[in-house]
Amino acid sequence: MQEAPPAGQDAGRPPLILASASPRRLDLLARLGIVPDRIEPADLDETPRKAEMPRRLAQRLARAKAQAVAARSPGALVLAADTVVGVGRRILGKPADAAEARRFLDLLSGRRHRVTTGVALVSPDGTLRERVVETTLAFHRLTDAQAEDYVATGEWEGKAGGYAIHQRAEVFVRFLSGSHSAVVGLPLFETAQLLRGVGWLRP
């Protein structure tokens, strides 16, 4: 007997591919009751272009990831996202080592920064739909001990900006305006709207 589709999904829907290996994005989709049919990272070069701003980078990479996976996945609906942490015009990528993670924390300490997440959805017919979500955050001023202890946890590894808001670093956040889920890696409201817009997710 064929299993019923998850709540909110149509039996005749195209398969959904998540173009990301991020367990955080997979967990966030689960909050919408969604389990992708397949996970297929795009594995693209994420190096910012010269003078590229955080918003443009997040949008470009999300779009490129979705289109790259869609090109080799005919008939599928492909969802991709990219999260960029910016302090002014400076982009803070994924720290190469503990020393760089500490430098990032020192830069974020006691000041505001922006986290921008681009979301892109490519339909089976090649139509691209996208959203860009910006969230403003502020860390309290960290002591040397707090910064050192956080770096020692290793949570910064593989994280844009060198921190994970859904884990220990959330205690550093004294102000947040925007989408918490976007900072984690996938803005839930905007993602649900995109999927509803193509009839994949029912209202």
TANORJO-V191569 format. One record per residue. RES is the residue in three letters. PHI is phi as a letter, one per 40 degrees, with the letter a starting at -180 (* if undefined). PSI is psi in whole degrees, -180 to 180 (999 if undefined). Layout:
BEGIN
RES|PHI|PSI ; RES|PHI|PSI
END
This chain:
BEGIN
MET|*|134 ; GLN|c|136 ; GLU|c|146 ; ALA|c|147 ; PRO|c|155 ; PRO|d|157 ; ALA|d|136 ; GLY|g|-2 ; GLN|b|152 ; ASP|c|143 ; ALA|c|-32 ; GLY|c|15 ; ARG|c|156 ; PRO|c|158 ; PRO|c|144 ; LEU|b|125 ; ILE|b|130 ; LEU|c|114 ; ALA|c|57 ; SER|a|142 ; ALA|c|5 ; SER|c|119 ; PRO|c|-25 ; ARG|c|-42 ; ARG|c|-36 ; LEU|c|-43 ; ASP|c|-39 ; LEU|c|-41 ; LEU|c|-35 ; ALA|c|-27 ; ARG|c|-23 ; LEU|c|4 ; GLY|g|24 ; ILE|b|129 ; VAL|b|114 ; PRO|d|149 ; ASP|c|-28 ; ARG|a|149 ; ILE|b|122 ; GLU|a|93 ; PRO|d|147 ; ALA|c|-29 ; ASP|f|57 ; LEU|b|162 ; ASP|c|120 ; GLU|b|16 ; THR|c|129 ; PRO|c|146 ; ARG|c|163 ; LYS|d|127 ; ALA|g|14 ; GLU|c|133 ; MET|c|156 ; PRO|d|-45 ; ARG|c|-46 ; ARG|c|-39 ; LEU|c|-47 ; ALA|c|-42 ; GLN|c|-45 ; ARG|c|-46 ; LEU|c|-40 ; ALA|c|-44 ; ARG|c|-46 ; ALA|c|-40 ; LYS|c|-47 ; ALA|c|-44 ; GLN|c|-35 ; ALA|c|-44 ; VAL|c|-38 ; ALA|c|-35 ; ALA|c|-27 ; ARG|b|13 ; SER|b|67 ; PRO|d|140 ; GLY|g|0 ; ALA|b|160 ; LEU|b|125 ; VAL|b|126 ; LEU|b|130 ; ALA|b|158 ; ALA|a|158 ; ASP|a|137 ; THR|b|131 ; VAL|b|132 ; VAL|b|128 ; GLY|b|139 ; VAL|b|103 ; GLY|g|-127 ; ARG|c|-5 ; ARG|c|132 ; ILE|c|128 ; LEU|b|106 ; GLY|c|-150 ; LYS|c|123 ; PRO|d|140 ; ALA|c|-28 ; ASP|a|180 ; ALA|c|-35 ; ALA|c|-41 ; GLU|c|-37 ; ALA|d|-40 ; ARG|c|-40 ; ARG|c|-39 ; PHE|c|-45 ; LEU|c|-41 ; ASP|c|-36 ; LEU|c|-37 ; LEU|c|-23 ; SER|d|125 ; GLY|g|14 ; ARG|a|168 ; ARG|c|152 ; HIS|a|171 ; ARG|b|141 ; VAL|b|122 ; THR|b|127 ; THR|b|124 ; GLY|c|139 ; VAL|b|133 ; ALA|b|140 ; LEU|b|122 ; VAL|b|123 ; SER|c|165 ; PRO|d|-27 ; ASP|c|4 ; GLY|g|-2 ; THR|c|132 ; LEU|b|130 ; ARG|b|140 ; GLU|a|159 ; ARG|a|152 ; VAL|b|128 ; VAL|b|126 ; GLU|b|133 ; THR|b|133 ; THR|b|131 ; LEU|b|160 ; ALA|b|132 ; PHE|c|148 ; HIS|c|169 ; ARG|c|117 ; LEU|c|142 ; THR|c|164 ; ASP|d|-40 ; ALA|c|-41 ; GLN|c|-44 ; ALA|c|-45 ; GLU|c|-42 ; ASP|c|-39 ; TYR|c|-44 ; VAL|c|-37 ; ALA|c|-23 ; THR|c|-24 ; GLY|g|4 ; GLU|c|-22 ; TRP|c|-19 ; GLU|c|126 ; GLY|g|12 ; LYS|b|130 ; ALA|c|132 ; GLY|g|-10 ; GLY|g|22 ; TYR|a|160 ; ALA|b|110 ; ILE|c|-24 ; HIS|c|3 ; GLN|b|-139 ; ARG|c|-29 ; ALA|c|-14 ; GLU|c|-27 ; VAL|c|-17 ; PHE|c|-18 ; VAL|c|113 ; ARG|c|-11 ; PHE|a|137 ; LEU|a|128 ; SER|b|113 ; GLY|h|-142 ; SER|b|117 ; HIS|c|-42 ; SER|c|-30 ; ALA|c|-36 ; VAL|c|-37 ; VAL|c|-34 ; GLY|i|-11 ; LEU|a|113 ; PRO|c|114 ; LEU|c|-42 ; PHE|c|-51 ; GLU|c|-37 ; THR|c|-44 ; ALA|c|-39 ; GLN|c|-41 ; LEU|c|-45 ; LEU|c|-35 ; ARG|c|-35 ; GLY|c|-25 ; VAL|b|8 ; GLY|g|11 ; TRP|c|-33 ; LEU|b|125 ; ARG|c|153 ; PRO|d|999
END
